Amino acid sequence: MTSNTRTFLVPVANSVTLRDTVSYAIETAGDAAETGEATVHFVVVASGRAIDPDGPDELAADRELLERVEAWAQEDRSEADGIAVETDIVGLDRYLFSPGEYAETLIEYATAHGVDRIVLDPEYDPGGSAPMLRPLQADLARSEIEIEEAPVERQTRRTVLARAETLRKAAVVFGASLLFYLLLGSLSLFDVLTGAVTAGIVAVLLAPVAFSEQPAFGRLARQTLRVALYAPFLLWEIAKANVEVAYVVLHPSLPIDPKMVRLRAAVWGDTPVTTLANSITLTPGTLTVDVAKRSFTIHSLTQSARDDLFDGVLERAVRFVFYGRAAARIASPAERDDGEVIDD
Amino acid sequence: MDPMGWLAVGLAVVGAFFGLVAAVGLVRLPDVYTRTHAASKSDTLAAVLSLAGAAIAIQSELATIKAVLLLVFIFLTNPTAAHAIARAADDQGIEPWTTDDTEVTDSADDS
């Protein structure tokens, strides 16, 4: 890497200031290109949403965004020459949830491509649910790479009081809260009125953080239906495994063989991972100790509990709940060789 | 007593049995991780069965719905608590008990 080549990295996600950030990045690169060459990398961080890279195209939106960004970059570039533009999607192979992990992924990419400076969109917010720009900046700042927030004109936030999607989120939260309130109370006028007020407050306060993605009623209904199928199955698994543990605990010689195991589970996303972790803990004989991305550290009480775990019945059921029947057919952890006993 | 009454009693008795298993396990098992198994899982089933029995015994639709909601919350909170305990133990660097620990400590032949 020679000193007169400047490489920029711009993490992109849908935002109101994305267009201006692209212009700014190209402009800055243009200044740098006067004394040498400049490359601008536009990168989308896919937060492990893709269930199957070859399957139904969940990355279509990301690719479309990158195409748009590239077109914008071409527009701006025509004046200044000597700028190369590259686009990429990173983070496909892992499950990212914290700003620290986004930063790690970006820094990894930056290091691999010799990036000198990261240009951040001031409205960059790929997580969707919670604001992540500040913590991301703090985490990025730990690396050697120069960080810069694009000085673009920001619109006053919340100019539109309520957008359709915000309203829809609020409606879902409001409905669920009101239903819960009325279940605990009664259908009297007093309860309906106080319930509506309470649910209103809950919806206003919590709707912005209640969803990690847009609630779609069709998918929500299908998932609820599949959860309803999953609950009795889980109950049965719990009952079965409890009998086994009762036998082990009450047996005079206490035939236990506890071991820590690691499982790389084939589930993606916050809610599915949490559901699987909780289901594993609920099933006697296995206890989730730690989860890092998709890697579960599990304490298992007996050999048969381990065998059940690696047969992946629960894992398959969780995939069925969140991704439908097709996803249930993925091979079990034992077949994928994704489970192992940890020896110290 | 009608059949539903007997069902309620049966559920409560089986629930109590698993509660007892949890208590016995808590005393007999060797370390924090294995004890968490007993305290969280058998306990969950015990609570679930007892609540199901209660829901049947009360025989009021609203109370039944409330009992089911309680079940849901127990399902959500119990494993979370167990996980918190196990994770805290792991963070403190507590080594899990293994079958080797009963004999002379020799971790080399662990498969």
Interface residues (C-beta under 8 A of the other chain):
Chain A: F180 L183 L184 S186 L235 I238 A239 A241 N242 V245 A246 V249 L250 L254 I256 D257 P258 K259 M260 A277 N278 S279 T281 L282 T283 P284 G285 L287 T288 V289 D290 T297 H299 L301 V341 D343 D344
Chain B: F17 F18 V21 V24 G25 R28 L29 P30 D31 Y33 T34 T36 H37 A38 S40 K41 S42 T44 L45 V48 L62 I65 K66 L69 F75 L76 N78 P79 T80 A82 H83 A86 R87 A89 D90 E95 P96 W97 T98 T99 S107 D110 S111
